[in-house]
């Protein structure tokens, strides 16, 4: 049996210069000190509010849902023998 699990990722939004095309654009970048994933969107925002020093280079950020399809096993899923 599969189930859908949603985790949340906090990414920094940075303005970067593209020298090949001579223009700036916004880019989502991982922030090194941020945990890999959060169980809720609110947990990601709470972490950001509590860890402003880690986000000093990323004054703008987004919280994105990341969906995972997970194989689960439960004893009641087994056929009776």
C-alpha positions as protocol buffer text, in pm:
chain_id: "A"
residue {
  index: 1
  type: UNK
  ca { x: 0 y: 0 z: 0 }
}
residue {
  index: 2
  type: UNK
  ca { x: 124 y: 348 z: -82 }
}
residue {
  index: 3
  type: UNK
  ca { x: 45 y: 673 z: 89 }
}
residue {
  index: 4
  type: UNK
  ca { x: 131 y: 1031 z: 7 }
}
residue {
  index: 5
  type: UNK
  ca { x: 350 y: 1211 z: 261 }
}
residue {
  index: 6
  type: UNK
  ca { x: 399 y: 1585 z: 240 }
}
residue {
  index: 7
  type: UNK
  ca { x: 705 y: 1748 z: 390 }
}
residue {
  index: 8
  type: UNK
  ca { x: 804 y: 2113 z: 360 }
}
residue {
  index: 9
  type: UNK
  ca { x: 1134 y: 2260 z: 248 }
}
residue {
  index: 10
  type: UNK
  ca { x: 1259 y: 2610 z: 323 }
}
residue {
  index: 11
  type: UNK
  ca { x: 1461 y: 2762 z: 37 }
}
residue {
  index: 12
  type: UNK
  ca { x: 1627 y: 3101 z: 6 }
}
residue {
  index: 13
  type: UNK
  ca { x: 1530 y: 3333 z: -278 }
}
residue {
  index: 14
  type: UNK
  ca { x: 1834 y: 3514 z: -416 }
}
residue {
  index: 15
  type: UNK
  ca { x: 1879 y: 3772 z: -690 }
}
residue {
  index: 16
  type: UNK
  ca { x: 2165 y: 3646 z: -910 }
}
residue {
  index: 17
  type: UNK
  ca { x: 2332 y: 3793 z: -1215 }
}
residue {
  index: 18
  type: UNK
  ca { x: 2354 y: 3588 z: -1535 }
}
residue {
  index: 19
  type: UNK
  ca { x: 2665 y: 3721 z: -1712 }
}
residue {
  index: 20
  type: UNK
  ca { x: 2598 y: 3515 z: -2026 }
}
residue {
  index: 21
  type: UNK
  ca { x: 2269 y: 3696 z: -2088 }
}
residue {
  index: 22
  type: UNK
  ca { x: 2351 y: 4012 z: -1889 }
}
residue {
  index: 23
  type: UNK
  ca { x: 2043 y: 4015 z: -1669 }
}
residue {
  index: 24
  type: UNK
  ca { x: 1939 y: 3941 z: -1311 }
}
residue {
  index: 25
  type: UNK
  ca { x: 1692 y: 3675 z: -1207 }
}
residue {
  index: 26
  type: UNK
  ca { x: 1558 y: 3528 z: -885 }
}
residue {
  index: 27
  type: UNK
  ca { x: 1687 y: 3180 z: -794 }
}
residue {
  index: 28
  type: UNK
  ca { x: 1581 y: 2935 z: -522 }
}
residue {
  index: 29
  type: UNK
  ca { x: 1884 y: 2807 z: -331 }
}
residue {
  index: 30
  type: UNK
  ca { x: 1919 y: 2565 z: -39 }
}
residue {
  index: 31
  type: UNK
  ca { x: 2021 y: 2731 z: 286 }
}
residue {
  index: 32
  type: UNK
  ca { x: 2304 y: 2533 z: 451 }
}
residue {
  index: 33
  type: UNK
  ca { x: 2188 y: 2552 z: 815 }
}
residue {
  index: 34
  type: UNK
  ca { x: 1823 y: 2468 z: 749 }
}
residue {
  index: 35
  type: UNK
  ca { x: 1699 y: 2116 z: 833 }
}
residue {
  index: 36
  type: UNK
  ca { x: 1634 y: 1895 z: 531 }
}
residue {
  index: 37
  type: UNK
  ca { x: 1256 y: 1889 z: 574 }
}
residue {
  index: 38
  type: UNK
  ca { x: 979 y: 1999 z: 808 }
}
residue {
  index: 39
  type: UNK
  ca { x: 663 y: 1807 z: 896 }
}
residue {
  index: 40
  type: UNK
  ca { x: 437 y: 2111 z: 864 }
}
residue {
  index: 41
  type: UNK
  ca { x: 446 y: 2444 z: 686 }
}
residue {
  index: 42
  type: UNK
  ca { x: 408 y: 2618 z: 1021 }
}
residue {
  index: 43
  type: UNK
  ca { x: 715 y: 2434 z: 1156 }
}
residue {
  index: 44
  type: UNK
  ca { x: 922 y: 2577 z: 868 }
}
residue {
  index: 45
  type: UNK
  ca { x: 800 y: 2930 z: 939 }
}
residue {
  index: 46
  type: UNK
  ca { x: 862 y: 2886 z: 1312 }
}
residue {
  index: 47
  type: UNK
  ca { x: 1217 y: 2770 z: 1241 }
}
residue {
  index: 48
  type: UNK
  ca { x: 1276 y: 3075 z: 1020 }
}
residue {
  index: 49
  type: UNK
  ca { x: 1147 y: 3311 z: 1289 }
}
residue {
  index: 50
  type: UNK
  ca { x: 1365 y: 3147 z: 1556 }
}
residue {
  index: 51
  type: UNK
  ca { x: 1682 y: 3132 z: 1343 }
}
residue {
  index: 52
  type: UNK
  ca { x: 1707 y: 3471 z: 1181 }
}
residue {
  index: 53
  type: UNK
  ca { x: 2086 y: 3472 z: 1206 }
}
residue {
  index: 54
  type: UNK
  ca { x: 2107 y: 3166 z: 976 }
}
residue {
  index: 55
  type: UNK
  ca { x: 1882 y: 3345 z: 725 }
}
residue {
  index: 56
  type: UNK
  ca { x: 2078 y: 3672 z: 719 }
}
residue {
  index: 57
  type: UNK
  ca { x: 2201 y: 3603 z: 363 }
}
residue {
  index: 58
  type: UNK
  ca { x: 1852 y: 3501 z: 254 }
}
residue {
  index: 59
  type: UNK
  ca { x: 1615 y: 3779 z: 361 }
}
residue {
  index: 60
  type: UNK
  ca { x: 1357 y: 3636 z: 122 }
}
residue {
  index: 61
  type: UNK
  ca { x: 1261 y: 3271 z: 137 }
}
residue {
  index: 62
  type: UNK
  ca { x: 983 y: 3036 z: 36 }
}
residue {
  index: 63
  type: UNK
  ca { x: 839 y: 2726 z: 196 }
}
residue {
  index: 64
  type: UNK
  ca { x: 757 y: 2462 z: -65 }
}
residue {
  index: 65
  type: UNK
  ca { x: 561 y: 2142 z: -17 }
}
residue {
  index: 66
  type: UNK
  ca { x: 753 y: 1833 z: -120 }
}
residue {
  index: 67
  type: UNK
  ca { x: 539 y: 1527 z: -184 }
}
residue {
  index: 68
  type: UNK
  ca { x: 674 y: 1176 z: -133 }
}
residue {
  index: 69
  type: UNK
  ca { x: 505 y: 854 z: -229 }
}
residue {
  index: 70
  type: UNK
  ca { x: 586 y: 609 z: 50 }
}
residue {
  index: 71
  type: UNK
  ca { x: 540 y: 235 z: 55 }
}
residue {
  index: 72
  type: UNK
  ca { x: 384 y: 137 z: 387 }
}
residue {
  index: 73
  type: UNK
  ca { x: 322 y: -200 z: 538 }
}
residue {
  index: 74
  type: UNK
  ca { x: 65 y: -273 z: 801 }
}
residue {
  index: 75
  type: UNK
  ca { x: -12 y: -620 z: 941 }
}
residue {
  index: 76
  type: UNK
  ca { x: -379 y: -582 z: 842 }
}
residue {
  index: 77
  type: UNK
  ca { x: -271 y: -542 z: 476 }
}
residue {
  index: 78
  type: UNK
  ca { x: -138 y: -901 z: 469 }
}
residue {
  index: 79
  type: UNK
  ca { x: -373 y: -1161 z: 320 }
}
residue {
  index: 80
  type: UNK
  ca { x: -497 y: -1422 z: 564 }
}
residue {
  index: 81
  type: UNK
  ca { x: -325 y: -1758 z: 526 }
}
